[in-house]
Amino acid sequence: MSVDPAAGYPQYADTDIAYIPQLYAPATLVKYYAKSVVAAISNTKYEGQIKDKGDKVIIRTRPTITIRPYTKGQKLTSETPESAPIEMLIDQADYYDFVIDEVDDKQADIVLSNEFTDDASEQMRIEIDTKVLGAVYADAHARNQGASAGEISQNYNLGSTGAPLAVTKNNVIEVLTLIGTVLDEQNAPEEGRKVVVPAWFRYLIMNSDLKNASITGDSRSIQRNGRVGEVDRLTLFMSNLLATTLDGTTTVTNIIGCQMDALSFATQLVKNRSFEAQDTFGRRYNGLQVYGYKTVKPEGMVWLYAYKG
């Protein structure tokens, strides 16, 4: 909107006269995107084996060898170790497809294809994270969820339907250590332990007695993949893509804790191309991403059913 003129003075802009041209900024407005965390909390060691949707990755597992007592001179009992493999299907696929008209492409003062494909890439990451984070929490071992969690103790409250756990700045650190302890009781390795929390959970941490004192990490990690820092052997990531549930009148977040070997994830961009559009003067851009995921070690997955108290 141009500056208003004094009474009786002509207006040369934003009218039919329009002597003053409109100017366009040379850069697009910054767009905010949700953080992507799935690749950071899972193992991707099988990613190089996939080529297209429908592929299947066979993950071999290690058998459990029986240990028996021995007395001198006894006849030994032998076994043939067996362990069923786990199948991870690459059965998910998402794509983007858009056309840029030749007139717009030639007359625009920014490279439209770069702007649009960058956005498509970000939207693809968000779509995949939303699907994975919205499903894998329910794969947690029966002893890694609910009001009586803990493989050994069975007395840790991680929240349950009808009775979600209220998290406050006074108990937020205790809740984090609950996740770590549940993983301890499953003998999960200490290396590679991750927790994905919503923004409100991070807020409680930052306003708790702990504050920043025991949260380690560089200041730019949160900008890249949502990494907040580390607490009690847990690397914390913040994501707004965690699944929420309406429990009565309370909005509950399904928070995920895991040891990264628990979740396998593999993805590949199988098509990323541009070509002449067939039914208009323009160029068409599209891309196809295939992926799959599977909780291969439920013992290493923890489900915290909680809300901001």
N, C-alpha and C positions, 0 to 999 in steps of 0.2 A: 504494500500500500504506500503510495507516494505521500509526501508532505502536503497537508491541506493548504490551499491558497487563501489569501485574504479575499474578502468580498469584492467581486467585480474583476478579480485577476484571473486570467485563463489558466486552465489546468492542462499541461502538456503530456502528462503521463496517465496510464490506467484509464484512458478514455478512447473515444473513436479517433481522436487526433493522434495520440500515442507517438509523439515525436521522440520521447525518451525510451530507448530500448530496454527490455528486461535482460538482466545479466545472470548467467548460471555459474554457480560455484564450480571450480575445476575439479573438486573431489566430492564424492558422495558422502552423505551423513553417516557417521559411524553407527553401525548396527550392533546391538548387544546379542550375544549368543550364550546359551546354556553351556556349562562346562561338560566336557566328555571325559568319563573316568573309566569306562569298562576295560580299555586296553591296559590301564595302569593297575587294576586290581585282579586281573586274570593272567593265566599263562597262555602264551601264544606260540608255544614251541611247535605246534603242528600246522601252523599257518602256511608254510611253504609247500604243503602236500595237496592243497586244494587248487582246482582250476576253474570249476564252474558249479552252478547250482545243481544239487542232486548228488554230488560227491559224498563219499562216506570216509571218515577217518577212523581206523581201527586202533584203539589205544590199548596196548598190552599192559597187564597189571602184574604185580609181583605176588606170588603165592605166599601163604603162611606155612612155614615149616614146623612140623610137630617136634617138640623137645620131650624126650622120654628119660626116665631114670635108668641108671645102668648098674648092674652088679657083675663082678668078675665071672667070666666064663659063660655068660648068658647068650642065647641066640638073639641076634639083632632083628628088629622089625623095621623093614624098609617101606618107603612110600614113594609114589610117583606124584610129584607136586603138580597141581592143576590150579589154574586161575582164569576165570572167564574174562575175555577182553570186553572193553567198553566201546560202544559205537557212538561217534559224534557225527550227526548228519549236517551237511552244509545245505540246509533246506530253506533258508530265508533269502529273499532277494528284494531289493528296492531299486528304483530307477528315477531319473529326472529326464525331462525332455522339453525343450523350449525353442522358439524361433525368434531370431532378431531380423527385422525387416531391413533390406539393403539401404533404404532411404535413411532410416534411423541410424544405421551403422555408419554410413558415410558422413552424415551431418552432425552426429554427436561429437562433443569435444572431449569425451572420455571413452575408454575402451569398454564398451558395453559387455562384450563377451567375457572379459576378465571379471567384471563386477558380478555378473550373473552366475558364472561357474563357481566363483568363490563362495557365493551364497549357497549354491546347490551342495557344495562340499560340506559346509557347516550344517545345513539342514539334514544331510545324510547322517552325519555323526550324531546329531540330536535324536533322529528317528531310531537309530540302532541302539543308542544308550537307553532310550525310553523303553524299548521292547525288552532289552536284557535286564535292566534294573527292575522292571515291572514284573519279572517272572522268577528270577533265580532265588530270591529270598525265601520263597516257599519250599525250596529244595533242602533247606537246613535240616540236619539230623533231628530226630524227635527230642533228643536230649540237649539240643542247642537252641531251643525256643520254648516259649510258654512260661508259666508261673513256677515251674519246678525244674528249671534247666540245670545242667551239670551232670556229666556221665557218672561221676563218683558221688557227689554230694546231693544232687537233685533238689537243691533248695535255693537256687538263684532265680529271681523274678525278672524275666525279660518282657513281661506283658503278654496278655492273651485277649482273645475276643471277649468283649464285655468288661474287661478289666485292663485296659492299656496302661502302660507304665508312665507315670507323670515324671518328666525330667525338669529339674530346676537348676539354677546356678549353684545351689547348695549340694546337690547330689550328682551333678553331671560327671564329675571325675570318677565317682564311685561306679556309675553306670558303665563308663569306659573300661574300668578295671574288671567289671563283671564279664564283659565280652572277652577280655584277655584270659580270665580265669576259666571260662567255659572252653576256650580253645586249649588251655593247659590241660584240662581234664580229659580232652580227646587226644592228648599227646601230639598236637599239631606243632610243627616247627615254629620257632620264634621268628625266624627270618621270613619276610614276605607277608607279614600280617597287615591287613588293610581294614579300614572302616570307612564307609561312605555315609555322611551325615547331611541333613538339610541345613539351610542357612540359619534357622532358629537354634539348632543345636550348637553350631559354631558360635553364635552370639552368646549362648549361656556359658560356653567355655571361656570366652574372652572376658566375661563379667563375673567369673567365679573367683575364688580365692587363688586358684592356680594362675589365672590370667596368662601372660606371655612367658612366665618364668620357666616353665618346663615344656613349652611347645617349641620345638626346634624346626628350622627350615628357612629357606631363603624367601625374600619378600616377593619374588616374581613367580613362584610356583603356582600360586592360586590363580594367576592370570592365564597360565598355560593349560593346566589340566585339573584345577580345583584343589591341588595339594595344600593342606593347611599346615601340617607339621607332624610331630610325633609325640605320643603320650603312652607310656607304659608298653613299649615294644609295638605299638600300633601306629601305622602311618595313616593319618586322617586326610580324607578328601571330602570336599564340599560339593554337593550337586543338588540342583533344583529339579532333577528328573526322577528322583525316587518316587515310588508308587505311594499314594495316600489312600486311606480308607475312612469312610464316615462310620464311626462306631457310636451309634446313638446320635448325639449331637456334637460329638467330639471328632475333629479331624486328626487322624492318627497316621504317622509316617512309618513305612516299613523300612527300617534302617538295616543295612547290610554290614556284617563283619565277616571277614574270611581270611584264610591263609591262601595265598594266590594259586597254589597248586590245586585248590578245590574246584576252581572254575576254569574251564578251557574255552577259549574263544579263538575263532579263525575267520578272517575276512579277506576278500580280494576284490579290487576294482577290475572287472573283466572286460568292460567296454567303457571307453571315454573318447568320443569322436565328434567331429563336426563335418557337415556336408551340405550341399545345396538343397534347399527345400524344394519339394516337387510341385506344390500347388500355389506358390507365391514367390515373389522376388525377395529372397532372404536366405539366411543360413540357419540350419538346424543343429542344435547341440543336444546330445544326450549321453547318459552314462548309466551303467548297470553295476551294482555292488552285490556280491553274494557273501553270505556269512552263516555261521552256525555257532552254537554255544551249548555247553552242557556242564552241569555240576557233577564232576567225576568223583569228588570226595565230599559227600554230605557232612561228614564229621568235621570238615574244615569250614563249613558255612554256618554263620550265626544269624538269627533273625531277631532283631529288637523291635518290638511293637510298642511305639512310644509317642507321646505328644508333649508339647511345651506346657509345663505346669506353672 
